[in-house]
Amino acid sequence: MKNNIRVERAIKNITQADLAELIGVSRQTINTIESNRYVPSTVLALKIAKVFGKQVEEIFILEDGD
């Protein structure tokens, strides 16, 4: 699964630490999600999408084989 978190953060001009604080996780968690090393829970994905005012499917994109 790919994601657009880095792009969305740039648009909103917020850091990984800012996003982490907004949703109640560590900056390292945001880093691992952005770099596709960790797939977030449904609740976490929903919280991230809410921060950006987007649908989950606009932030997280399924790839073939997922």
Secondary structure in CASP SS format (residue, H / E / C, confidence):
PFRMAT SS
TARGET T0000
AUTHOR 0000-0000-0000
METHOD secondary structure of the structure
MODEL  1
M C 1.00
K E 1.00
N E 1.00
N C 1.00
I H 1.00
R H 1.00
V H 1.00
E H 1.00
R H 1.00
A H 1.00
I H 1.00
K H 1.00
N C 1.00
I C 1.00
T C 1.00
Q H 1.00
A H 1.00
D H 1.00
L H 1.00
A H 1.00
E H 1.00
L H 1.00
I H 1.00
G C 1.00
V C 1.00
S C 1.00
R H 1.00
Q H 1.00
T H 1.00
I H 1.00
N H 1.00
T H 1.00
I H 1.00
E H 1.00
S C 1.00
N C 1.00
R C 1.00
Y C 1.00
V C 1.00
P C 1.00
S C 1.00
T H 1.00
V H 1.00
L H 1.00
A H 1.00
L H 1.00
K H 1.00
I H 1.00
A H 1.00
K H 1.00
V H 1.00
F H 1.00
G C 1.00
K C 1.00
Q C 1.00
V H 1.00
E H 1.00
E H 1.00
I H 1.00
F E 1.00
I E 1.00
L C 1.00
E C 1.00
D C 1.00
G C 1.00
D C 1.00
END
